Amino acid sequence: MLALHLLQSALVHVNTLLMQQVLADPKWADTLTDADRRALSPLFWTHVNPYGRFELDMNRCLDLDLTARDAVPGPRTPEGRPAAAPG
C-alpha cells in the first residue's frame, strides 16, 4: 500500500510540473477564469497506462522546465489585471 502512495505522490508531482509548463504560456493566462483555475487538479491519470508496455529510455529526460513555475501567472483581479503582491 505504501508503494501505491509513493507512486501517486510521484505522479502528482510530475503532473504538477506539466501543468505549470502549460500554464506558463501567456495565452492560457488570458483564457482561464478564476473558476477554471480553481477546478485544476494534478490528480489526472488518463495519460498513464498501468497495464500496457512501458518503454523506459534512461538516456532521455522528460522535458520538465523547472523555471516554468516562475512564469505561472498569479491571481487576477475581477478586471483581469494581475493582483497586487501581498505584503
Secondary structure as GFF3:
##gff-version 3
##sequence-region A 1 87
A	DSSP	alpha_helix	2	23	.	.	.	ID=ss1
A	DSSP	alpha_helix	26	31	.	.	.	ID=ss2
A	DSSP	alpha_helix	34	39	.	.	.	ID=ss3
A	DSSP	alpha_helix	68	71	.	.	.	ID=ss4
###
